[in-house]
């Protein structure tokens, strides 16, 4: 049976359409519709219930040494109060999951994908070996909301004494939000400025309601999974199971920047080094449909003469850009911007062109 977040009834009361996503009953859209939710995040603010995501706490004397081994990025460079993006990889270099890691004064907090929460936890536990490190899944006791958009700072500032203007992007701080002890992180998955909030699960309704009260005058509306997906696609942010998976390595997924191959104990290092030295045979590209049409996940990518050369990973109409866009894997020789390709949409080849990524450049301060 699919799980329900503590805000499930709030979503139902708001008229949301609920779907089963990664084993959770979540709002895919509200009566405003995903296009309006998308536009509000770009122009004002949107509030997302993302408690389906998992949280794993890693602590102990060997915590850093452990994370240096299991995560691709150089975690030693993540200072207290900062965060970083990294990948968990198998020995063959393929991707277990992508994670955000926050360095807190007494521990590291990993935010992981809902569908991989249990798998990631088991993998980390198996990799402890003789290290003095504690791996604890805290998802049940931790709630997670995302407040995204150019008005996010002004809205949240009304609810906390912390100076949010002093919190840099990709940093986290502890603060009280309407009296609730919370972790406030300037991160997100939309390509806009905004915050992800971590707090005790019992306070979810109080913080959700307070955010809507404070934010409605500034244009805030609740947003669902559909808008979240088009927002992250415009910003070319990967989705597990599509742009990254256990059959894809970080180099071909254009995520080599998140891999520190100078870490000799890194799991999957030799496999990743091989790909880096020899070069990938395929790579992830972005494309625009030149004559319309929605390129869905799994649709074949072909050359103009009909030779199938790859596969679409994500595709949608992009409200901000007023065009149809997509991501997919193609041979490296076809990855140059301007290259003409075709998408096989239900047996008909529709023209597209490879473009530079991201489709939408974030406007927030870095």
LINVEN-V438148 format. One record per helix or strand of 3 or more residues. SS is the DSSP state (~ for helix, > for strand). FROM is the first residue (numbers start at 1). TO is the last residue. Records with the same first field share a line. If there is no record, write none. Layout:
SS = FROM-TO  FROM-TO
This chain:
~ = 8-13  34-43  63-70  75-77  114-126  152-157  164-166  201-216  225-234  256-258  269-278  332-334
> = 17-21  24-29  45-49  54-59  82-89  94-103  108-112  134-137  142-148  171-177  180-185  194-200  220-222  282-289  300-302  308-318  323-331  340-345  348-355
